[in-house]
């Protein structure tokens, strides 16, 4: 990763401009509030711009609310251009908008899988591509791709959601290597369970298939009971993201929360163990000279 810093806040001349999707609540809202607390400027977006009123009220002169559906390429182009016209540049793009879905792979309708890919992969890709020419021209910037511990770990019922996050992480890892020489950082936060609305009324469920009852019902029960009890603090996550962006060597991935660190660590151990066990079989497939 490049060691170029995104310009620090500290005054009108050095305040960063953040373009953040999904800022009406949750982690997006927390990241926006953190930016404002440090004197920065925020272009806050949501599908329903009225939900941004409480955020705008915090600092009306430093928040630009925009209506944006991240699955609409025309809206994306206009929103990015408007932000650059108003502020001159975008220092940090945060692709945060998204939603959850719970259902076995066979219980997941095709249109639901496509919707997850649209909002978690294609939307961030389109926004990143819209912002990159401006960041390349300035030879500085940061792109924050909000993933999840589900970007590395998969549980029953979350195959579709995790597929979207896996795809985002793979695309972002390639992107990071491509733009490092331009002074552009790519950061992929991987939050665990944070006190947001992810598991609340916005969580979508697939229609149950009886054969999956035994494996799926405990997952559904866990998801319903999790809402409002998550241990992760969105404000602390936002500060951790800022610390990582300001570090001389920004990490590609930033694991957030004890549950995420435990789950990802266990998965990496399991992957290494499986690789070691089956390595001789895999290596024996080479053509013999």
Buried (B, 14 or more C-beta within 10 A) or exposed (E): BBEBBBBBBEEEEEBBBBBBBBBBBBBBBBBBBBBBBBBBBBBBBBBEBEBBEEBBEEBEEBBBBBBBBBBBBEBBBBBBEEBBEEBEBBBBBBBBBBBBBBBBBEBBBEEBBBBBBBBBBBBBBBBBBBBBEBBBEBEBBBBBBBBBBBBBBBBBBBBBBBBBBBBBBEBBBEBBEEBBEBBBBBBBBBBBBBBBBBBBEBBBBBEBEEEBEEEBEEBBEEBEEBBEEBEBBBBBBBBBBBEBBBBEEBBBBBBBBEBBBBBBEEBEEEEEEEEEEEEEEEEEEEEEE
